[in-house]
Amino acid sequence: GDKKRQREVQAESSRLKTELHQRQQKEIQELKAKESIEETNNFGESTSKDNVKFKKKHIVDQLYARLEATRIEEEENKKPNTPAINGIANKQRKPNRHKLRKLAKEQNEAAEEAKNQINMNEVESNAITELIKPMGLVVEEVMQ
């Protein structure tokens, strides 16, 4: 139940992290390729060094902004590995299945024994009634 679900969540999490990492690497490669193309203009002449540096810095800043945004989203979505302490205190323990079966078996055995036992109060009451009938007496219960 819980362990299976936890494994599924961990597998999905690692798959998503790998996918995110691959996407980030692809974006980095695309930006590097774009950067190298922008270093030369259409005539094959180099553009001014200051302009290239500015564009590189702008591209790098954009890349870091994207990476930071994804990292923040990842941290928001990440749940703590350990449950909160007050959650543990409020959690009810599930009874052991073996113990439950044993308890049910003992209860069934006790019920069977109770059926087979002789009710001494009833036997005694019947005996007294049978003894006093010939004498013409009546049994009355006294409530205290």
N, CA, C and O atoms as CSV, one atom per row, in Angstrom:
chain,resi,resn,atom,element,x,y,z
A,1,GLY,N,N,0.793,-1.185,0.000
A,1,GLY,CA,C,0.000,0.000,0.000
A,1,GLY,C,C,0.837,1.250,0.000
A,1,GLY,O,O,1.129,1.801,-1.061
A,2,ASP,N,N,1.237,1.718,1.194
A,2,ASP,CA,C,1.986,2.963,1.326
A,2,ASP,C,C,3.355,2.875,0.686
A,2,ASP,O,O,3.774,3.799,-0.010
A,3,LYS,N,N,4.059,1.772,0.913
A,3,LYS,CA,C,5.408,1.626,0.371
A,3,LYS,C,C,5.373,1.580,-1.149
A,3,LYS,O,O,6.238,2.150,-1.814
A,4,LYS,N,N,4.367,0.898,-1.698
A,4,LYS,CA,C,4.242,0.813,-3.156
A,4,LYS,C,C,3.995,2.209,-3.717
A,4,LYS,O,O,4.608,2.595,-4.712
A,5,ARG,N,N,3.108,2.960,-3.091
A,5,ARG,CA,C,2.793,4.320,-3.540
A,5,ARG,C,C,4.027,5.203,-3.424
A,5,ARG,O,O,4.287,6.031,-4.297
A,6,GLN,N,N,4.786,5.028,-2.353
A,6,GLN,CA,C,5.982,5.832,-2.142
A,6,GLN,C,C,7.005,5.549,-3.235
A,6,GLN,O,O,7.635,6.471,-3.752
A,7,ARG,N,N,7.174,4.259,-3.591
A,7,ARG,CA,C,8.100,3.909,-4.669
A,7,ARG,C,C,7.651,4.516,-5.994
A,7,ARG,O,O,8.474,5.001,-6.769
A,8,GLU,N,N,6.345,4.489,-6.252
A,8,GLU,CA,C,5.825,5.073,-7.487
A,8,GLU,C,C,6.101,6.568,-7.532
A,8,GLU,O,O,6.498,7.097,-8.571
A,9,VAL,N,N,5.894,7.248,-6.418
A,9,VAL,CA,C,6.129,8.692,-6.354
A,9,VAL,C,C,7.609,8.995,-6.561
A,9,VAL,O,O,7.955,9.937,-7.273
A,10,GLN,N,N,8.489,8.197,-5.938
A,10,GLN,CA,C,9.923,8.413,-6.107
A,10,GLN,C,C,10.347,8.187,-7.553
A,10,GLN,O,O,11.163,8.940,-8.084
A,11,ALA,N,N,9.803,7.160,-8.191
A,11,ALA,CA,C,10.137,6.884,-9.587
A,11,ALA,C,C,9.678,8.033,-10.479
A,11,ALA,O,O,10.419,8.472,-11.359
A,12,GLU,N,N,8.471,8.516,-10.255
A,12,GLU,CA,C,7.941,9.638,-11.040
A,12,GLU,C,C,8.777,10.889,-10.802
A,12,GLU,O,O,9.060,11.632,-11.742
A,13,SER,N,N,9.172,11.125,-9.561
A,13,SER,CA,C,9.993,12.281,-9.213
A,13,SER,C,C,11.336,12.226,-9.931
A,13,SER,O,O,11.773,13.222,-10.508
A,14,SER,N,N,11.991,11.071,-9.898
A,14,SER,CA,C,13.292,10.964,-10.563
A,14,SER,C,C,13.143,11.097,-12.073
A,14,SER,O,O,14.016,11.658,-12.736
A,15,ARG,N,N,12.032,10.579,-12.628
A,15,ARG,CA,C,11.803,10.711,-14.069
A,15,ARG,C,C,11.638,12.184,-14.441
A,15,ARG,O,O,12.195,12.644,-15.438
A,16,LEU,N,N,10.869,12.920,-13.636
A,16,LEU,CA,C,10.649,14.340,-13.905
A,16,LEU,C,C,11.938,15.146,-13.753
A,16,LEU,O,O,12.192,16.064,-14.534
A,17,LYS,N,N,12.750,14.807,-12.752
A,17,LYS,CA,C,14.031,15.497,-12.576
A,17,LYS,C,C,14.938,15.272,-13.771
A,17,LYS,O,O,15.584,16.204,-14.251
A,18,THR,N,N,14.989,14.017,-14.259
A,18,THR,CA,C,15.812,13.698,-15.426
A,18,THR,C,C,15.314,14.463,-16.642
A,18,THR,O,O,16.104,15.016,-17.407
A,19,GLU,N,N,14.006,14.489,-16.810
A,19,GLU,CA,C,13.410,15.207,-17.944
A,19,GLU,C,C,13.745,16.691,-17.872
A,19,GLU,O,O,14.095,17.299,-18.883
A,20,LEU,N,N,13.639,17.279,-16.677
A,20,LEU,CA,C,13.954,18.693,-16.480
A,20,LEU,C,C,15.419,18.962,-16.783
A,20,LEU,O,O,15.752,19.940,-17.452
A,21,HIS,N,N,16.294,18.092,-16.290
A,21,HIS,CA,C,17.730,18.258,-16.527
A,21,HIS,C,C,18.037,18.204,-18.025
A,21,HIS,O,O,18.813,19.014,-18.531
A,22,GLN,N,N,17.429,17.251,-18.729
A,22,GLN,CA,C,17.654,17.132,-20.172
A,22,GLN,C,C,17.155,18.378,-20.897
A,22,GLN,O,O,17.812,18.875,-21.811
A,23,ARG,N,N,15.997,18.879,-20.490
A,23,ARG,CA,C,15.452,20.090,-21.117
A,23,ARG,C,C,16.382,21.278,-20.870
A,23,ARG,O,O,16.613,22.083,-21.772
A,24,GLN,N,N,16.914,21.388,-19.653
A,24,GLN,CA,C,17.826,22.484,-19.342
A,24,GLN,C,C,19.110,22.376,-20.160
A,24,GLN,O,O,19.616,23.378,-20.665
A,25,GLN,N,N,19.635,21.153,-20.289
A,25,GLN,CA,C,20.850,20.962,-21.088
A,25,GLN,C,C,20.592,21.335,-22.548
A,25,GLN,O,O,21.441,21.945,-23.198
A,26,LYS,N,N,19.425,20.968,-23.056
A,26,LYS,CA,C,19.067,21.293,-24.439
A,26,LYS,C,C,19.000,22.806,-24.619
A,26,LYS,O,O,19.499,23.339,-25.610
A,27,GLU,N,N,18.375,23.508,-23.646
A,27,GLU,CA,C,18.288,24.966,-23.719
A,27,GLU,C,C,19.670,25.601,-23.680
A,27,GLU,O,O,19.936,26.566,-24.398
A,28,ILE,N,N,20.540,25.066,-22.850
A,28,ILE,CA,C,21.908,25.592,-22.771
A,28,ILE,C,C,22.602,25.422,-24.111
A,28,ILE,O,O,23.254,26.348,-24.594
A,29,GLN,N,N,22.468,24.243,-24.721
A,29,GLN,CA,C,23.092,23.997,-26.027
A,29,GLN,C,C,22.529,24.949,-27.083
A,29,GLN,O,O,23.276,25.493,-27.896
A,30,GLU,N,N,21.211,25.147,-27.066
A,30,GLU,CA,C,20.591,26.059,-28.032
A,30,GLU,C,C,21.091,27.482,-27.836
A,30,GLU,O,O,21.361,28.190,-28.806
A,31,LEU,N,N,21.214,27.901,-26.577
A,31,LEU,CA,C,21.708,29.251,-26.306
A,31,LEU,C,C,23.158,29.413,-26.742
A,31,LEU,O,O,23.540,30.456,-27.272
A,32,LYS,N,N,23.965,28.378,-26.517
A,32,LYS,CA,C,25.365,28.446,-26.950
A,32,LYS,C,C,25.453,28.528,-28.467
A,32,LYS,O,O,26.260,29.285,-29.006
A,33,ALA,N,N,24.617,27.745,-29.160
A,33,ALA,CA,C,24.610,27.780,-30.621
A,33,ALA,C,C,24.145,29.152,-31.103
A,33,ALA,O,O,24.720,29.713,-32.035
A,34,LYS,N,N,23.110,29.689,-30.472
A,34,LYS,CA,C,22.587,31.004,-30.835
A,34,LYS,C,C,23.646,32.076,-30.591
A,34,LYS,O,O,23.812,33.004,-31.382
A,35,GLU,N,N,24.350,31.924,-29.487
A,35,GLU,CA,C,25.398,32.873,-29.108
A,35,GLU,C,C,26.515,32.892,-30.150
A,35,GLU,O,O,26.987,33.963,-30.533
A,36,SER,N,N,26.938,31.716,-30.608
A,36,SER,CA,C,28.027,31.653,-31.587
A,36,SER,C,C,27.581,32.204,-32.935
A,36,SER,O,O,28.398,32.760,-33.669
A,37,ILE,N,N,26.304,32.063,-33.276
A,37,ILE,CA,C,25.792,32.625,-34.536
A,37,ILE,C,C,25.745,34.144,-34.452
A,37,ILE,O,O,26.048,34.826,-35.430
A,38,GLU,N,N,25.368,34.681,-33.294
A,38,GLU,CA,C,25.244,36.130,-33.135
A,38,GLU,C,C,26.592,36.832,-33.121
A,38,GLU,O,O,26.648,38.050,-33.288
A,39,GLU,N,N,27.679,36.094,-32.924
A,39,GLU,CA,C,28.997,36.729,-32.893
A,39,GLU,C,C,29.406,37.254,-34.262
A,39,GLU,O,O,30.239,38.156,-34.355
A,40,THR,N,N,28.840,36.710,-35.306
A,40,THR,CA,C,29.143,37.211,-36.651
A,40,THR,C,C,27.859,37.711,-37.277
A,40,THR,O,O,26.788,37.144,-37.057
A,41,ASN,N,N,27.968,38.787,-38.065
A,41,ASN,CA,C,26.760,39.298,-38.709
A,41,ASN,C,C,26.563,38.594,-40.042
A,41,ASN,O,O,27.310,37.672,-40.369
A,42,ASN,N,N,25.583,39.010,-40.804
A,42,ASN,CA,C,25.239,38.345,-42.055
A,42,ASN,C,C,26.383,38.346,-43.068
A,42,ASN,O,O,26.441,37.459,-43.920
A,43,PHE,N,N,27.283,39.308,-42.998
A,43,PHE,CA,C,28.377,39.409,-43.971
A,43,PHE,C,C,29.614,38.648,-43.526
A,43,PHE,O,O,30.653,38.701,-44.184
A,44,GLY,N,N,29.500,37.939,-42.405
A,44,GLY,CA,C,30.633,37.167,-41.915
A,44,GLY,C,C,31.629,38.011,-41.149
A,44,GLY,O,O,32.694,37.520,-40.773
A,45,GLU,N,N,31.302,39.277,-40.909
A,45,GLU,CA,C,32.200,40.153,-40.162
A,45,GLU,C,C,31.845,40.068,-38.679
A,45,GLU,O,O,30.679,39.929,-38.308
A,46,SER,N,N,32.861,40.155,-37.855
A,46,SER,CA,C,32.607,40.124,-36.412
A,46,SER,C,C,31.954,41.421,-35.986
A,46,SER,O,O,32.315,42.496,-36.467
A,47,THR,N,N,31.000,41.321,-35.091
A,47,THR,CA,C,30.377,42.528,-34.550
A,47,THR,C,C,31.293,43.068,-33.464
A,47,THR,O,O,32.282,42.430,-33.103
A,48,SER,N,N,30.971,44.216,-32.955
A,48,SER,CA,C,31.833,44.814,-31.940
A,48,SER,C,C,31.882,43.918,-30.705
A,48,SER,O,O,30.891,43.279,-30.351
A,49,LYS,N,N,33.031,43.880,-30.062
A,49,LYS,CA,C,33.223,43.006,-28.897
A,49,LYS,C,C,32.293,43.392,-27.749
A,49,LYS,O,O,31.786,42.524,-27.040
A,50,ASP,N,N,32.074,44.671,-27.571
A,50,ASP,CA,C,31.193,45.116,-26.489
A,50,ASP,C,C,29.768,44.614,-26.708
A,50,ASP,O,O,29.103,44.181,-25.767
A,51,ASN,N,N,29.309,44.675,-27.946
A,51,ASN,CA,C,27.962,44.217,-28.278
A,51,ASN,C,C,27.832,42.715,-28.024
A,51,ASN,O,O,26.825,42.258,-27.484
A,52,VAL,N,N,28.862,41.945,-28.418
A,52,VAL,CA,C,28.852,40.495,-28.205
A,52,VAL,C,C,28.843,40.189,-26.711
A,52,VAL,O,O,28.096,39.321,-26.260
A,53,LYS,N,N,29.667,40.896,-25.943
A,53,LYS,CA,C,29.705,40.676,-24.494
A,53,LYS,C,C,28.349,40.987,-23.862
A,53,LYS,O,O,27.869,40.261,-22.992
A,54,PHE,N,N,27.741,42.088,-24.324
A,54,PHE,CA,C,26.431,42.456,-23.795
A,54,PHE,C,C,25.410,41.358,-24.089
A,54,PHE,O,O,24.646,40.964,-23.209
A,55,LYS,N,N,25.400,40.866,-25.334
A,55,LYS,CA,C,24.450,39.817,-25.712
A,55,LYS,C,C,24.702,38.537,-24.916
A,55,LYS,O,O,23.764,37.883,-24.460
A,56,LYS,N,N,25.995,38.185,-24.751
A,56,LYS,CA,C,26.329,36.978,-23.983
A,56,LYS,C,C,25.823,37.114,-22.552
A,56,LYS,O,O,25.216,36.195,-22.003
A,57,LYS,N,N,26.086,38.284,-21.956
A,57,LYS,CA,C,25.663,38.500,-20.576
A,57,LYS,C,C,24.141,38.429,-20.477
A,57,LYS,O,O,23.601,37.846,-19.538
A,58,HIS,N,N,23.456,39.023,-21.445
A,58,HIS,CA,C,21.992,39.001,-21.459
A,58,HIS,C,C,21.476,37.564,-21.573
A,58,HIS,O,O,20.540,37.187,-20.868
A,59,ILE,N,N,22.072,36.771,-22.445
A,59,ILE,CA,C,21.663,35.376,-22.637
A,59,ILE,C,C,21.919,34.572,-21.368
A,59,ILE,O,O,21.069,33.791,-20.939
A,60,VAL,N,N,23.093,34.765,-20.770
A,60,VAL,CA,C,23.432,34.048,-19.535
A,60,VAL,C,C,22.466,34.442,-18.416
A,60,VAL,O,O,22.027,33.590,-17.643
A,61,ASP,N,N,22.139,35.727,-18.332
A,61,ASP,CA,C,21.186,36.174,-17.314
A,61,ASP,C,C,19.816,35.526,-17.509
A,61,ASP,O,O,19.171,35.107,-16.548
A,62,GLN,N,N,19.382,35.451,-18.772
A,62,GLN,CA,C,18.101,34.796,-19.063
A,62,GLN,C,C,18.144,33.325,-18.658
A,62,GLN,O,O,17.194,32.802,-18.076
A,63,LEU,N,N,19.251,32.670,-18.972
A,63,LEU,CA,C,19.403,31.256,-18.645
A,63,LEU,C,C,19.340,31.048,-17.135
A,63,LEU,O,O,18.635,30.161,-16.655
A,64,TYR,N,N,20.078,31.867,-16.388
A,64,TYR,CA,C,20.055,31.730,-14.930
A,64,TYR,C,C,18.663,32.021,-14.362
A,64,TYR,O,O,18.237,31.378,-13.403
A,65,ALA,N,N,17.966,32.979,-14.945
A,65,ALA,CA,C,16.610,33.288,-14.477
A,65,ALA,C,C,15.695,32.086,-14.683
A,65,ALA,O,O,14.901,31.750,-13.804
A,66,ARG,N,N,15.805,31.432,-15.852
A,66,ARG,CA,C,14.990,30.236,-16.127
A,66,ARG,C,C,15.332,29.111,-15.157
A,66,ARG,O,O,14.444,28.467,-14.597
A,67,LEU,N,N,16.640,28.882,-14.964
A,67,LEU,CA,C,17.062,27.805,-14.067
A,67,LEU,C,C,16.594,28.073,-12.641
A,67,LEU,O,O,16.142,27.161,-11.949
A,68,GLU,N,N,16.703,29.316,-12.209
A,68,GLU,CA,C,16.278,29.681,-10.853
A,68,GLU,C,C,14.770,29.484,-10.695
A,68,GLU,O,O,14.306,29.009,-9.658
A,69,ALA,N,N,14.010,29.849,-11.726
A,69,ALA,CA,C,12.553,29.677,-11.668
A,69,ALA,C,C,12.190,28.203,-11.561
A,69,ALA,O,O,11.306,27.839,-10.787
A,70,THR,N,N,12.859,27.356,-12.326
A,70,THR,CA,C,12.546,25.925,-12.253
A,70,THR,C,C,12.977,25.349,-10.915
A,70,THR,O,O,12.304,24.471,-10.374
A,71,ARG,N,N,14.097,25.835,-10.369
A,71,ARG,CA,C,14.547,25.330,-9.077
A,71,ARG,C,C,13.561,25.727,-7.979
A,71,ARG,O,O,13.282,24.929,-7.084
A,72,ILE,N,N,13.034,26.944,-8.036
A,72,ILE,CA,C,12.062,27.392,-7.038
A,72,ILE,C,C,10.800,26.551,-7.132
A,72,ILE,O,O,10.252,26.135,-6.112
A,73,GLU,N,N,10.331,26.294,-8.366
A,73,GLU,CA,C,9.145,25.451,-8.541
A,73,GLU,C,C,9.396,24.055,-7.987
A,73,GLU,O,O,8.528,23.463,-7.344
A,74,GLU,N,N,10.592,23.537,-8.244
A,74,GLU,CA,C,10.947,22.193,-7.779
A,74,GLU,C,C,10.922,22.139,-6.253
A,74,GLU,O,O,10.412,21.181,-5.671
A,75,GLU,N,N,11.479,23.178,-5.597
A,75,GLU,CA,C,11.513,23.211,-4.139
A,75,GLU,C,C,10.105,23.334,-3.562
A,75,GLU,O,O,9.802,22.749,-2.522
A,76,GLU,N,N,9.241,24.102,-4.244
A,76,GLU,CA,C,7.868,24.243,-3.756
A,76,GLU,C,C,7.120,22.926,-3.851
A,76,GLU,O,O,6.314,22.595,-2.981
A,77,ASN,N,N,7.389,22.170,-4.919
A,77,ASN,CA,C,6.691,20.901,-5.127
A,77,ASN,C,C,7.260,19.779,-4.281
A,77,ASN,O,O,6.589,18.773,-4.050
A,78,LYS,N,N,8.487,19.939,-3.819
A,78,LYS,CA,C,9.142,18.873,-3.054
A,78,LYS,C,C,8.540,18.803,-1.658
A,78,LYS,O,O,8.431,19.817,-0.969
A,79,LYS,N,N,8.159,17.623,-1.253
A,79,LYS,CA,C,7.616,17.418,0.084
A,79,LYS,C,C,8.747,16.959,0.996
A,79,LYS,O,O,9.693,16.323,0.530
A,80,PRO,N,N,8.666,17.268,2.273
A,80,PRO,CA,C,9.718,16.807,3.177
A,80,PRO,C,C,9.734,15.278,3.250
A,80,PRO,O,O,8.697,14.623,3.148
A,81,ASN,N,N,10.936,14.731,3.429
A,81,ASN,CA,C,11.088,13.282,3.474
A,81,ASN,C,C,10.506,12.676,4.743
A,81,ASN,O,O,10.072,11.524,4.748
A,82,THR,N,N,10.499,13.455,5.815
A,82,THR,CA,C,9.982,12.932,7.080
A,82,THR,C,C,8.667,13.628,7.403
A,82,THR,O,O,8.521,14.819,7.126
A,83,PRO,N,N,7.719,12.919,7.975
A,83,PRO,CA,C,6.437,13.544,8.316
A,83,PRO,C,C,6.601,14.507,9.487
A,83,PRO,O,O,7.550,14.397,10.264
A,84,ALA,N,N,5.690,15.429,9.604
A,84,ALA,CA,C,5.725,16.375,10.711
A,84,ALA,C,C,5.543,15.626,12.024
A,84,ALA,O,O,4.858,14.605,12.078
A,85,ILE,N,N,6.156,16.135,13.068
A,85,ILE,CA,C,6.117,15.452,14.365
A,85,ILE,C,C,4.688,15.350,14.881
A,85,ILE,O,O,4.288,14.308,15.400
A,86,ASN,N,N,3.911,16.437,14.741
A,86,ASN,CA,C,2.540,16.363,15.237
A,86,ASN,C,C,1.716,15.394,14.398
A,86,ASN,O,O,0.739,14.839,14.900
A,87,GLY,N,N,2.078,15.174,13.144
A,87,GLY,CA,C,1.399,14.184,12.308
A,87,GLY,C,C,1.618,12.783,12.833
A,87,GLY,O,O,0.712,11.951,12.795
A,88,ILE,N,N,2.822,12.519,13.324
A,88,ILE,CA,C,3.137,11.197,13.874
A,88,ILE,C,C,2.319,10.953,15.140
A,88,ILE,O,O,1.799,9.858,15.358
A,89,ALA,N,N,2.214,11.995,15.974
A,89,ALA,CA,C,1.497,11.842,17.236
A,89,ALA,C,C,0.016,11.560,16.997
A,89,ALA,O,O,-0.608,10.815,17.753
A,90,ASN,N,N,-0.543,12.153,15.950
A,90,ASN,CA,C,-1.972,11.989,15.690
A,90,ASN,C,C,-2.288,10.730,14.902
A,90,ASN,O,O,-3.446,10.318,14.840
A,91,LYS,N,N,-1.301,10.124,14.311
A,91,LYS,CA,C,-1.539,8.964,13.449
A,91,LYS,C,C,-1.885,7.741,14.296
A,91,LYS,O,O,-1.196,7.428,15.267
A,92,GLN,N,N,-2.948,7.065,13.919
A,92,GLN,CA,C,-3.348,5.844,14.613
A,92,GLN,C,C,-2.546,4.684,14.051
A,92,GLN,O,O,-2.400,4.561,12.835
A,93,ARG,N,N,-2.033,3.843,14.914
A,93,ARG,CA,C,-1.313,2.654,14.448
A,93,ARG,C,C,-2.310,1.642,13.922
A,93,ARG,O,O,-3.374,1.439,14.507
A,94,LYS,N,N,-1.963,1.016,12.825
A,94,LYS,CA,C,-2.820,-0.039,12.284
A,94,LYS,C,C,-2.546,-1.312,13.064
A,94,LYS,O,O,-1.387,-1.664,13.284
A,95,PRO,N,N,-3.597,-2.009,13.487
A,95,PRO,CA,C,-3.366,-3.245,14.234
A,95,PRO,C,C,-2.769,-4.318,13.328
A,95,PRO,O,O,-3.044,-4.381,12.130
A,96,ASN,N,N,-1.953,-5.148,13.940
A,96,ASN,CA,C,-1.310,-6.230,13.210
A,96,ASN,C,C,-2.367,-7.248,12.779
A,96,ASN,O,O,-3.205,-7.656,13.584
A,97,ARG,N,N,-2.325,-7.657,11.509
A,97,ARG,CA,C,-3.325,-8.602,10.991
A,97,ARG,C,C,-3.285,-9.929,11.746
A,97,ARG,O,O,-4.324,-10.528,12.023
A,98,HIS,N,N,-2.084,-10.377,12.071
A,98,HIS,CA,C,-1.947,-11.636,12.806
A,98,HIS,C,C,-2.633,-11.529,14.169
A,98,HIS,O,O,-3.343,-12.441,14.593
A,99,LYS,N,N,-2.413,-10.408,14.844
A,99,LYS,CA,C,-3.033,-10.205,16.152
A,99,LYS,C,C,-4.553,-10.142,16.030
A,99,LYS,O,O,-5.272,-10.668,16.879
A,100,LEU,N,N,-5.039,-9.494,14.967
A,100,LEU,CA,C,-6.490,-9.416,14.772
A,100,LEU,C,C,-7.097,-10.797,14.551
A,100,LEU,O,O,-8.148,-11.116,15.107
A,101,ARG,N,N,-6.425,-11.625,13.727
A,101,ARG,CA,C,-6.926,-12.983,13.485
A,101,ARG,C,C,-6.937,-13.792,14.771
A,101,ARG,O,O,-7.897,-14.510,15.052
A,102,LYS,N,N,-5.861,-13.675,15.557
A,102,LYS,CA,C,-5.755,-14.411,16.815
A,102,LYS,C,C,-6.859,-13.977,17.780
A,102,LYS,O,O,-7.478,-14.816,18.434
A,103,LEU,N,N,-7.106,-12.675,17.869
A,103,LEU,CA,C,-8.147,-12.150,18.746
A,103,LEU,C,C,-9.527,-12.643,18.312
A,103,LEU,O,O,-10.334,-13.046,19.150
A,104,ALA,N,N,-9.802,-12.612,17.009
A,104,ALA,CA,C,-11.099,-13.094,16.499
A,104,ALA,C,C,-11.272,-14.580,16.799
A,104,ALA,O,O,-12.363,-15.020,17.161
A,105,LYS,N,N,-10.193,-15.354,16.648
A,105,LYS,CA,C,-10.253,-16.792,16.929
A,105,LYS,C,C,-10.567,-17.030,18.409
A,105,LYS,O,O,-11.402,-17.871,18.743
A,106,GLU,N,N,-9.893,-16.285,19.293
A,106,GLU,CA,C,-10.134,-16.425,20.728
A,106,GLU,C,C,-11.572,-16.049,21.086
A,106,GLU,O,O,-12.190,-16.697,21.931
A,107,GLN,N,N,-12.104,-15.012,20.450
A,107,GLN,CA,C,-13.485,-14.607,20.720
A,107,GLN,C,C,-14.465,-15.686,20.274
A,107,GLN,O,O,-15.438,-15.975,20.970
A,108,ASN,N,N,-14.204,-16.280,19.106
A,108,ASN,CA,C,-15.072,-17.365,18.618
A,108,ASN,C,C,-15.032,-18.567,19.561
A,108,ASN,O,O,-16.065,-19.167,19.859
A,109,GLU,N,N,-13.821,-18.914,20.031
A,109,GLU,CA,C,-13.681,-20.038,20.970
A,109,GLU,C,C,-14.435,-19.749,22.264
A,109,GLU,O,O,-15.103,-20.631,22.804
A,110,ALA,N,N,-14.330,-18.521,22.762
A,110,ALA,CA,C,-15.023,-18.150,24.001
A,110,ALA,C,C,-16.537,-18.229,23.813
A,110,ALA,O,O,-17.253,-18.670,24.712
A,111,ALA,N,N,-17.026,-17.801,22.646
A,111,ALA,CA,C,-18.469,-17.873,22.377
A,111,ALA,C,C,-18.935,-19.325,22.336
A,111,ALA,O,O,-20.005,-19.641,22.856
A,112,GLU,N,N,-18.146,-20.215,21.725
A,112,GLU,CA,C,-18.497,-21.642,21.668
A,112,GLU,C,C,-18.532,-22.250,23.067
A,112,GLU,O,O,-19.440,-23.012,23.401
A,113,GLU,N,N,-17.527,-21.903,23.886
A,113,GLU,CA,C,-17.484,-22.414,25.258
A,113,GLU,C,C,-18.689,-21.910,26.054
A,113,GLU,O,O,-19.260,-22.651,26.854
A,114,ALA,N,N,-19.071,-20.665,25.837
A,114,ALA,CA,C,-20.205,-20.096,26.566
A,114,ALA,C,C,-21.500,-20.812,26.199
A,114,ALA,O,O,-22.367,-21.010,27.051
A,115,LYS,N,N,-21.632,-21.201,24.929
A,115,LYS,CA,C,-22.837,-21.937,24.512
A,115,LYS,C,C,-22.927,-23.280,25.229
A,115,LYS,O,O,-24.012,-23.703,25.629
A,116,ASN,N,N,-21.797,-23.941,25.389
A,116,ASN,CA,C,-21.764,-25.288,25.959
A,116,ASN,C,C,-21.796,-25.305,27.486
A,116,ASN,O,O,-22.065,-26.344,28.089
A,117,GLN,N,N,-21.524,-24.166,28.108
A,117,GLN,CA,C,-21.513,-24.137,29.574
A,117,GLN,C,C,-22.933,-24.163,30.125
A,117,GLN,O,O,-23.875,-23.669,29.506
A,118,ILE,N,N,-23.054,-24.749,31.297
A,118,ILE,CA,C,-24.350,-24.848,31.973
A,118,ILE,C,C,-24.547,-23.584,32.791
A,118,ILE,O,O,-23.657,-23.166,33.533
A,119,ASN,N,N,-25.707,-22.985,32.652
A,119,ASN,CA,C,-26.027,-21.782,33.405
A,119,ASN,C,C,-26.517,-22.212,34.790
A,119,ASN,O,O,-27.662,-22.638,34.943
A,120,MET,N,N,-25.654,-22.098,35.785
A,120,MET,CA,C,-25.964,-22.590,37.129
A,120,MET,C,C,-27.107,-21.808,37.775
A,120,MET,O,O,-27.892,-22.380,38.531
A,121,ASN,N,N,-27.211,-20.526,37.491
A,121,ASN,CA,C,-28.319,-19.740,38.065
A,121,ASN,C,C,-29.665,-20.269,37.588
A,121,ASN,O,O,-30.612,-20.386,38.365
A,122,GLU,N,N,-29.734,-20.583,36.309
A,122,GLU,CA,C,-30.985,-21.101,35.746
A,122,GLU,C,C,-31.311,-22.488,36.307
A,122,GLU,O,O,-32.466,-22.773,36.623
A,123,VAL,N,N,-30.300,-23.346,36.432
A,123,VAL,CA,C,-30.500,-24.697,36.980
A,123,VAL,C,C,-30.983,-24.607,38.421
A,123,VAL,O,O,-31.917,-25.301,38.823
A,124,GLU,N,N,-30.331,-23.740,39.189
A,124,GLU,CA,C,-30.704,-23.562,40.599
A,124,GLU,C,C,-32.134,-23.027,40.726
A,124,GLU,O,O,-32.909,-23.493,41.561
A,125,SER,N,N,-32.468,-22.052,39.896
A,125,SER,CA,C,-33.813,-21.473,39.926
A,125,SER,C,C,-34.864,-22.522,39.570
A,125,SER,O,O,-35.903,-22.598,40.225
A,126,ASN,N,N,-34.608,-23.324,38.552
A,126,ASN,CA,C,-35.545,-24.397,38.156
A,126,ASN,C,C,-35.687,-25.443,39.265
A,126,ASN,O,O,-36.789,-25.927,39.524
A,127,ALA,N,N,-34.584,-25.791,39.914
A,127,ALA,CA,C,-34.616,-26.797,40.986
A,127,ALA,C,C,-35.455,-26.301,42.157
A,127,ALA,O,O,-36.258,-27.051,42.713
A,128,ILE,N,N,-35.271,-25.049,42.528
A,128,ILE,CA,C,-36.045,-24.488,43.641
A,128,ILE,C,C,-37.527,-24.465,43.286
A,128,ILE,O,O,-38.376,-24.815,44.106
A,129,THR,N,N,-37.830,-24.049,42.055
A,129,THR,CA,C,-39.237,-24.011,41.619
A,129,THR,C,C,-39.858,-25.397,41.684
A,129,THR,O,O,-40.992,-25.543,42.138
A,130,GLU,N,N,-39.137,-26.411,41.238
A,130,GLU,CA,C,-39.646,-27.789,41.247
A,130,GLU,C,C,-39.845,-28.303,42.681
A,130,GLU,O,O,-40.780,-29.056,42.953
A,131,LEU,N,N,-38.965,-27.892,43.582
A,131,LEU,CA,C,-39.064,-28.345,44.973
A,131,LEU,C,C,-40.245,-27.719,45.706
A,131,LEU,O,O,-40.906,-28.388,46.500
A,132,ILE,N,N,-40.518,-26.431,45.444
A,132,ILE,CA,C,-41.571,-25.766,46.222
A,132,ILE,C,C,-42.956,-25.883,45.597
A,132,ILE,O,O,-43.949,-25.553,46.245
A,133,LYS,N,N,-43.045,-26.347,44.350
A,133,LYS,CA,C,-44.367,-26.528,43.717
A,133,LYS,C,C,-45.263,-27.485,44.519
A,133,LYS,O,O,-46.417,-27.145,44.777
A,134,PRO,N,N,-44.780,-28.653,44.918
A,134,PRO,CA,C,-45.654,-29.567,45.676
A,134,PRO,C,C,-46.098,-28.983,47.009
A,134,PRO,O,O,-47.125,-29.387,47.555
A,135,MET,N,N,-45.327,-28.032,47.535
A,135,MET,CA,C,-45.687,-27.439,48.823
A,135,MET,C,C,-46.703,-26.317,48.647
A,135,MET,O,O,-47.245,-25.821,49.635
A,136,GLY,N,N,-46.970,-25.907,47.409
A,136,GLY,CA,C,-47.933,-24.833,47.171
A,136,GLY,C,C,-47.360,-23.444,47.386
A,136,GLY,O,O,-48.119,-22.487,47.544
A,137,LEU,N,N,-46.068,-23.312,47.397
A,137,LEU,CA,C,-45.437,-22.000,47.571
A,137,LEU,C,C,-45.112,-21.389,46.196
A,137,LEU,O,O,-45.046,-22.096,45.191
A,138,VAL,N,N,-44.914,-20.079,46.173
A,138,VAL,CA,C,-44.585,-19.365,44.931
A,138,VAL,C,C,-43.265,-18.627,45.143
A,138,VAL,O,O,-43.021,-18.058,46.207
A,139,VAL,N,N,-42.430,-18.647,44.126
A,139,VAL,CA,C,-41.140,-17.940,44.198
A,139,VAL,C,C,-41.357,-16.507,43.742
A,139,VAL,O,O,-41.921,-16.259,42.676
A,140,GLU,N,N,-40.906,-15.578,44.552
A,140,GLU,CA,C,-40.959,-14.167,44.178
A,140,GLU,C,C,-39.554,-13.607,44.221
A,140,GLU,O,O,-38.782,-13.871,45.143
A,141,GLU,N,N,-39.240,-12.826,43.200
A,141,GLU,CA,C,-37.903,-12.207,43.169
A,141,GLU,C,C,-37.934,-10.947,44.007
A,141,GLU,O,O,-38.872,-10.154,43.936
A,142,VAL,N,N,-36.900,-10.780,44.792
A,142,VAL,CA,C,-36.799,-9.613,45.656
A,142,VAL,C,C,-35.782,-8.663,45.052
A,142,VAL,O,O,-34.629,-9.028,44.821
A,143,MET,N,N,-36.219,-7.448,44.801
A,143,MET,CA,C,-35.312,-6.438,44.237
A,143,MET,C,C,-34.742,-5.606,45.368
A,143,MET,O,O,-35.473,-5.206,46.274
A,144,GLN,N,N,-33.501,-5.352,45.330
A,144,GLN,CA,C,-32.868,-4.544,46.376
A,144,GLN,C,C,-32.506,-3.198,45.849
A,144,GLN,O,O,-31.962,-2.373,46.584
